Amino acid sequence: MAQGSPFSLTDMKVSGKFSHVCLDVVTELKSWGQLFVGVGFRLRPFLLQLCGGLLSGAGESQVQTPQCRIQKCTTDFVSLTSHLNPSLDGFDTEFCKALRAYSACTQRTSKSCRGNLVFHSAMLGITDLMSQRNCSKDGPTSSTHPVIPIEPCNYHSRHHQALRPGTGTGAPEHPRPTYLFCGLFGDPHLRTFKDHFQTCKVEGAWPLIDNNYLSVQVTNVPVVYGSSATATNKITIIFKPYQECTDQKVYQAVTDDLPAAFVDGTISGGDSETRSIWILEKSAGRHVEIHAAYIGVTIIVRQQGHYLTLAVRMPEELAMAFDETQDLQLCMNGCPTSERIDQEGHLQLPMLGLQQASFQQQARVEAQRGVFTLESASRKCREQLEVKDIYFHSCVFDLLTTGDANFTTAAYNALKDMETLHPKREHWHIFPNSATGLRPFSLLLNALLTGFLITVLL
């Protein structure tokens, strides 16, 4: 590598001459160097120089020597300093303590690292940084396992940083939290916390989530005359008060009014230093995200066409915090049997609802439904949904039911929101012939043709 040439992750191709640990260091530096502003920009060339040495044959053989632990010293230093903020009081003290710890580490491994170019580069860099920051050689050093304070209004901090009392082992007090996902979109299609997929009528106001921390209610209206299918035109979300972290916050969205603020006009909650809840407007009037850090909840609300979609991720332990009076929750238990349009997951024929209509009513319905056939609806859905999973089949169902091409994008966005929030990648796709009980889509085709013939004959 030429002296003074830029060094980036793209230079470090995966090959025999490559260190994975060095990649970790450089990855940390991508954000860490920017955090330190002046300090970081002086330090980055020094650390990148160390990593650059790994690309040479000599550097590789020296760094991989088991006795020379310069790589461990460097990664420990990055870990000790990555959370520091130069704008806060005490930065110089903590940074100097980390530098002295780095220096001590290099001294302990100096005998086994003689002749190692990376090691000698580190020694020069440490001396330079200590001079720049006016650090004394003698003084306290940082622990390689610093205690990070627990943030009481951050769910992840409470669970990942808490220690078992008296054990001193650093073992978490709670196991890694399990997260659940729920989504609602289209006419409407519901994906429950248990990854069950249903298509429901649920006209009017229905609770999706109702526990001790969060309430989510949706209002659904018919989408086309003569069909039992509905879609969501109103969403109300209530974040309940929690200790000193937040007062009650209410968010409400209706068709053509997707605000970037809570109903009280605020966009965040919590104290001036740490936000416990906030709203991000991703696309004005079309897409917002609500992050409730104090309970580990993320909610995505979108408007596509005339209707709304919703996606929620929530810790399982909080989602289960409800009593017997709160058992009507679509995300938790699915739709009541009487409200199901699908039969064991099989989407019923959209035209079946027309067989009861008069000729005049039927004409109105046909005009509303547009001109989609099964073939054209499938083709339209394939433009955005490459995998023929439940999102694809729901898209086809919605186009046949409504004739509204906006439901294609609604299904696509619902899929992308699920991929963003769902914690288990292996459960992302549910297919018609999987354990969900969905029948092969060919049955839907047969039902469509049969229904069409019955309608024509009548």
C-alpha positions in Angstrom: 0.0 0.0 0.0 1.4 3.4 -1.0 2.1 5.8 1.8 -0.6 8.3 2.3 -3.1 6.4 0.1 -6.7 6.1 1.5 -7.5 2.9 3.3 -11.1 1.5 3.5 -13.0 -1.7 3.9 -13.0 -2.1 0.1 -9.2 -2.4 0.2 -9.4 -5.4 2.6 -10.7 -8.1 0.3 -11.4 -11.5 1.9 -8.3 -13.5 1.0 -5.5 -15.4 2.7 -3.9 -12.0 3.6 -6.7 -10.8 5.7 -7.5 -10.5 9.4 -11.1 -10.6 10.6 -10.3 -8.9 13.8 -8.7 -6.0 11.9 -11.9 -5.7 9.9 -13.8 -5.3 13.2 -11.5 -2.5 14.2 -11.9 -0.7 10.9 -15.7 -1.1 11.1 -15.7 0.4 14.5 -13.6 3.3 13.2 -16.1 4.2 10.5 -18.3 5.8 13.2 -15.8 6.1 16.0 -13.4 8.4 14.1 -16.3 10.8 13.4 -17.3 10.8 17.0 -14.0 12.1 18.2 -13.9 14.8 15.5 -10.3 16.2 15.8 -9.0 13.4 18.0 -10.5 10.7 15.9 -9.1 12.0 12.6 -5.6 12.0 14.1 -6.1 8.5 15.5 -7.7 6.9 12.5 -4.6 7.0 10.2 -2.6 5.4 13.0 -5.0 2.5 13.6 -5.6 2.0 9.9 -1.9 1.8 9.4 -1.9 -1.0 11.9 -4.5 -2.8 9.9 -2.7 -2.0 6.7 0.3 -3.9 8.0 -1.9 -7.0 8.0 -2.1 -6.9 4.2 1.6 -7.6 3.8 3.0 -11.1 4.2 5.4 -10.1 7.0 2.6 -8.3 8.9 0.3 -11.2 8.5 2.8 -13.8 9.9 3.7 -11.5 12.8 0.2 -10.6 13.8 -1.0 -14.2 13.7 1.8 -15.3 16.0 0.0 -16.6 19.1 2.3 -14.9 21.6 2.1 -11.4 20.0 -1.2 -9.9 21.3 -0.9 -6.4 19.7 -4.2 -7.0 17.9 -6.0 -7.7 21.1 -4.5 -4.5 22.6 -5.8 -2.4 19.7 -9.3 -3.8 19.8 -9.5 -3.3 23.5 -8.5 0.3 23.1 -11.3 0.8 20.5 -13.8 -0.8 22.8 -12.7 1.4 25.7 -13.0 4.7 23.7 -15.9 4.1 21.3 -18.5 5.3 23.7 -16.7 8.5 24.8 -18.0 11.9 23.7 -15.4 14.7 23.5 -18.1 17.3 24.1 -18.8 16.0 27.6 -16.8 16.8 30.8 -14.3 14.1 31.7 -13.5 13.1 28.2 -9.8 13.9 28.4 -9.5 12.0 31.7 -11.1 8.8 30.4 -9.3 9.0 27.0 -5.9 9.3 28.8 -6.8 6.3 31.1 -7.6 4.3 28.0 -4.3 5.3 26.3 -2.4 4.3 29.4 -4.2 0.9 29.4 -3.3 0.6 25.7 0.4 1.4 26.5 0.5 -1.1 29.4 -1.0 -3.8 27.1 1.7 -3.2 24.5 4.4 -3.4 27.1 3.2 -6.7 28.4 3.4 -8.2 24.9 6.6 -6.4 23.8 9.0 -9.3 24.1 6.9 -11.6 21.8 6.3 -8.7 19.3 9.9 -7.7 18.6 10.3 -7.0 15.0 6.6 -6.8 14.4 5.9 -3.7 12.3 2.3 -3.4 13.6 3.5 -3.4 17.2 6.0 -0.7 16.6 3.5 1.4 14.7 1.2 1.1 17.8 3.9 2.2 20.1 4.6 5.3 18.0 0.9 6.1 17.7 0.4 5.8 21.5 3.2 8.2 22.2 1.9 10.7 19.6 -1.7 10.6 21.0 -0.5 11.0 24.6 1.4 14.0 23.6 -1.5 15.5 21.7 -3.9 15.0 24.7 -1.3 16.0 27.3 -1.6 12.6 29.0 0.8 11.7 31.7 2.5 8.4 31.5 1.7 7.6 35.1 -1.8 7.5 36.4 -5.0 5.3 36.5 -5.9 3.1 33.6 -9.2 1.9 32.2 -10.5 -1.5 32.9 -10.8 -3.7 29.8 -14.3 -4.5 30.9 -15.8 -1.1 31.8 -19.1 -0.9 33.7 -21.6 0.9 31.4 -24.3 2.6 33.4 -27.8 1.2 33.0 -30.3 3.6 31.4 -33.6 3.0 33.3 -35.7 4.4 30.4 -34.1 2.2 27.8 -35.4 -1.4 27.6 -32.3 -2.8 25.9 -30.0 -1.2 28.5 -32.1 -2.6 31.4 -31.9 -6.1 30.0 -28.5 -6.3 28.4 -26.5 -4.5 31.0 -28.0 -5.7 34.3 -25.9 -8.1 36.2 -26.9 -10.9 38.6 -26.6 -9.5 42.1 -23.5 -10.8 43.9 -22.3 -13.2 41.2 -19.6 -10.9 39.8 -19.7 -13.1 36.6 -21.2 -10.5 34.3 -24.0 -12.9 33.5 -27.2 -11.2 32.4 -29.9 -11.0 35.0 -32.5 -11.8 32.3 -32.0 -14.0 29.2 -31.8 -12.1 25.9 -35.3 -10.7 25.4 -37.5 -12.4 22.8 -39.3 -10.1 20.3 -42.7 -10.6 18.6 -44.0 -9.1 15.3 -47.5 -8.2 14.2 -48.6 -6.7 10.9 -51.9 -5.5 9.4 -52.4 -4.5 5.8 -54.7 -4.8 2.8 -58.2 -6.1 3.0 -57.1 -6.6 5.9 -54.5 -9.3 6.2 -53.3 -10.0 9.7 -50.0 -11.6 10.7 -50.2 -12.4 14.5 -47.5 -12.5 17.1 -47.5 -16.3 16.6 -46.9 -15.9 12.8 -50.4 -17.1 12.0 -51.7 -15.4 8.9 -55.4 -14.6 8.5 -57.7 -12.5 6.3 -60.5 -11.0 8.3 -63.7 -8.8 8.0 -63.4 -7.0 11.4 -65.4 -4.0 10.3 -65.4 -1.1 12.8 -63.1 -0.6 15.7 -60.9 -3.6 16.9 -58.0 -3.9 19.4 -54.8 -5.2 17.9 -52.8 -4.9 21.1 -54.0 -4.2 24.6 -51.6 -4.8 27.5 -50.2 -3.0 30.5 -47.8 -1.0 28.3 -49.4 -0.4 24.9 -52.8 -0.3 23.3 -53.3 -0.3 19.5 -56.7 0.0 18.0 -57.7 0.0 14.3 -60.9 1.0 12.5 -61.8 -0.8 9.3 -64.3 0.1 6.6 -65.7 -1.8 3.6 -63.5 -1.4 0.5 -66.1 -2.3 -2.2 -69.8 -2.8 -2.3 -70.8 -6.5 -2.2 -67.7 -7.8 -0.6 -67.1 -8.5 3.1 -63.5 -7.4 2.8 -62.5 -4.2 4.7 -59.4 -2.0 5.0 -58.0 0.2 7.7 -58.7 4.0 7.7 -57.9 4.8 11.3 -55.2 3.8 13.8 -55.0 4.8 17.4 -51.9 4.0 19.5 -51.7 4.6 23.3 -48.3 4.4 25.0 -49.2 4.1 28.7 -47.3 6.0 31.5 -44.1 4.2 32.7 -42.3 5.2 35.9 -40.4 8.5 35.3 -39.8 7.8 31.6 -42.9 9.1 30.0 -46.4 10.3 30.6 -49.2 8.8 28.4 -48.6 9.5 24.8 -51.3 9.1 22.1 -50.8 8.8 18.4 -53.6 8.8 15.9 -53.6 8.5 12.1 -56.6 8.6 9.8 -56.7 8.5 6.0 -55.0 11.5 4.5 -53.8 12.6 7.9 -50.6 10.8 8.9 -49.1 13.2 11.4 -45.5 13.4 12.5 -46.5 14.2 16.1 -48.5 12.9 19.0 -52.0 14.3 19.6 -50.5 16.7 22.2 -48.3 18.2 19.5 -45.0 16.8 20.8 -42.7 14.6 18.7 -40.9 13.0 21.7 -41.1 12.2 25.4 -38.7 11.8 28.2 -36.2 14.2 29.8 -34.0 16.7 28.0 -31.0 14.4 28.0 -32.5 11.1 27.0 -35.6 10.6 24.8 -37.7 7.6 25.9 -40.1 7.8 22.9 -40.0 9.7 19.6 -41.5 9.9 16.1 -39.6 9.8 12.9 -41.2 11.1 9.7 -39.8 9.0 6.9 -42.0 10.4 4.1 -44.4 13.3 4.7 -48.0 12.1 5.0 -47.1 8.6 4.0 -44.7 6.9 6.4 -43.8 7.4 10.1 -41.9 5.3 12.6 -42.5 5.5 16.4 -39.7 4.3 18.7 -40.6 3.7 22.3 -37.1 2.9 23.7 -38.4 2.6 27.3 -40.4 -0.5 26.4 -38.4 -1.7 23.3 -41.2 -1.1 20.9 -41.0 0.0 17.2 -44.1 0.8 15.2 -44.3 1.6 11.5 -47.5 3.3 10.1 -48.0 3.9 6.4 -50.7 5.2 4.1 -51.0 3.6 0.6 -53.8 4.8 -1.5 -56.8 5.5 0.7 -55.9 3.0 3.5 -53.4 2.5 6.3 -51.0 -0.3 7.2 -49.3 -1.1 10.5 -46.3 -3.1 11.7 -45.2 -3.6 15.3 -42.3 -5.2 17.1 -42.5 -5.7 20.8 -40.8 -7.7 23.6 -42.7 -10.9 24.3 -42.6 -10.4 28.1 -44.3 -7.0 27.7 -46.8 -8.3 25.1 -47.9 -11.0 27.5 -48.5 -8.5 30.4 -52.3 -8.4 30.3 -55.2 -9.9 32.3 -58.4 -11.8 31.3 -60.2 -8.5 30.6 -57.8 -7.8 27.8 -58.0 -11.1 25.9 -59.5 -9.6 22.7 -56.3 -8.8 20.9 -56.0 -9.6 17.2 -52.2 -9.6 17.3 -52.2 -12.0 20.2 -55.1 -14.4 19.4 -56.1 -13.6 15.8 -59.5 -12.8 14.5 -62.7 -14.4 15.9 -63.8 -17.3 13.8 -66.9 -15.4 12.7 -64.8 -12.6 11.3 -62.5 -14.8 9.2 -62.7 -14.5 5.4 -60.1 -17.2 4.9 -60.9 -20.8 5.8 -57.9 -22.2 7.6 -55.8 -19.8 5.7 -57.3 -20.4 2.2 -58.5 -17.1 0.7 -62.1 -17.4 -0.5 -63.2 -16.3 -3.9 -63.7 -12.5 -4.1 -66.7 -13.0 -6.4 -68.6 -15.2 -4.1 -69.9 -12.1 -2.3 -71.5 -11.0 -5.6 -73.8 -14.0 -6.0 -76.3 -12.5 -3.6 -76.4 -9.1 -5.3 -79.0 -7.9 -7.7 -78.0 -7.2 -11.3 -77.8 -3.4 -10.7 -75.8 -3.8 -7.5 -73.5 -6.3 -9.3 -72.8 -3.7 -12.1 -71.8 -1.2 -9.5 -69.5 -3.7 -7.9 -67.9 -4.6 -11.2 -67.2 -0.9 -11.9 -65.5 -0.5 -8.6 -63.4 -3.6 -8.9 -61.7 -2.4 -12.1 -60.5 -4.8 -14.8 -58.1 -7.2 -13.0 -58.3 -10.8 -14.0 -56.5 -13.5 -12.1 -53.7 -13.5 -14.7 -53.3 -9.7 -14.8 -53.5 -9.4 -11.0 -50.8 -12.1 -10.6 -48.7 -10.3 -13.2 -49.1 -7.0 -11.4 -48.2 -8.4 -8.0 -45.1 -10.1 -9.5 -43.8 -6.7 -10.4 -42.9 -6.0 -6.7 -43.3 -9.4 -5.0 -40.9 -12.0 -6.4 -41.6 -14.7 -3.9 -45.0 -16.3 -4.1 -45.6 -16.3 -0.3 -48.6 -15.1 1.6 -47.8 -11.5 0.7 -48.0 -12.3 -3.0 -51.3 -14.2 -2.6 -52.8 -11.5 -0.5 -51.8 -9.0 -3.1 -53.7 -11.0 -5.8 -56.7 -11.3 -3.5 -56.8 -7.6 -2.9 -56.6 -6.7 -6.6 -59.3 -9.1 -7.5 -61.5 -7.8 -4.7 -61.0 -4.0 -5.2 -59.3 -3.4 -8.5 -57.1 -0.9 -6.7 -53.5 -1.2 -7.7 -52.4 0.6 -4.6 -52.9 -2.7 -2.7 -49.9 -4.1 -4.6 -47.6 -1.5 -3.1 -49.3 -1.9 0.3 -48.4 -5.7 0.2 -44.8 -4.9 -0.8 -44.4 -2.3 2.0 -45.9 -4.7 4.5 -43.3 -7.3 3.4 -40.4 -4.8 3.8 -41.7 -3.6 7.2 -41.9 -7.3 8.3 -38.3 -7.9 7.1 -37.2 -4.8 9.1 -38.9 -5.7 12.3 -39.4 -9.4 12.5 -36.7 -10.9 14.7 -36.4 -14.3 13.0 -35.3 -14.3 9.4 -36.1 -18.0 9.1 -39.8 -17.2 9.7 -40.1 -14.3 7.3 -41.8 -16.2 4.5 -45.0 -18.2 4.9 -46.0 -20.3 1.9 -49.4 -21.6 1.0 -48.3 -25.2 1.3 -46.6 -24.7 4.6 -47.7 -25.6 8.2 -50.0 -22.5 8.3 -52.8 -24.5 6.8 -52.9 -22.5 3.5 -54.0 -24.6 0.6 -52.1 -24.4 -2.8 -53.1 -21.3 -4.8 -54.4 -23.6 -7.6 -57.4 -24.1 -5.4 -58.1 -20.4 -5.4 -57.8 -20.5 -9.2 -60.4 -23.3 -9.4 -62.7 -21.4 -7.1 -62.3 -18.2 -9.1 -63.3 -20.0 -12.3 -66.2 -21.8 -10.7 -67.5 -18.6 -9.2 -67.2 -16.8 -12.4 -69.2 -19.5 -14.3 -71.9 -19.5 -11.6 -72.2 -15.7 -11.7 -72.5 -15.7 -15.6 -75.1 -18.4 -15.5 -77.1 -16.6 -12.9 
